[in-house]
Amino acid sequence: MRGAKVACGKIMLFADGLQENSGERRISDMARGWESKSVENQMAEAQQPLRISDSTEAAHAAEADRKRQRQALELQRERILSERTSSAHRREALSQALAAIEEKLAELGWSIHV
């Protein structure tokens, strides 16, 4: 912090040390305010890499994998539901595929949203 010059009740900041000149006094070493210390601490913390435990990282990876699987199965389900056919054999195959996909989705905690 810079020094302060005290004269006639006014304070002015200077960069040099404690001096006395013609009744005026300069104070250089002033304590930093808590705000600047807090900002400094926040900047130091922001520069440190985040430390995530292996178990937390594995849990996040597993959850992301489940989400990707569920999304892929939902897309397959939508594709099957959008298909139209006049063939009874093809409709039966689509119906079986839909049942298999919905079973896999149920294992992942998915339920039919009506």
Sequence and secondary structure as in RCSB ss.txt:
>XXXX:A:sequence
MRGAKVACGKIMLFADGLQENSGERRISDMARGWESKSVENQMAEAQQPLRISDSTEAAHAAEADRKRQRQALEL
QRERILSERTSSAHRREALSQALAAIEEKLAELGWSIHV
>XXXX:A:secstr
  EEEEETTEEEEESS SEEETTEEEE      HHHHHHHHHHHHHHS     HHHHHHHHHHHHHHHHHHHHHH
HHHHHHH   S HHHHHHHHHHHHHHHHHHHHTT     
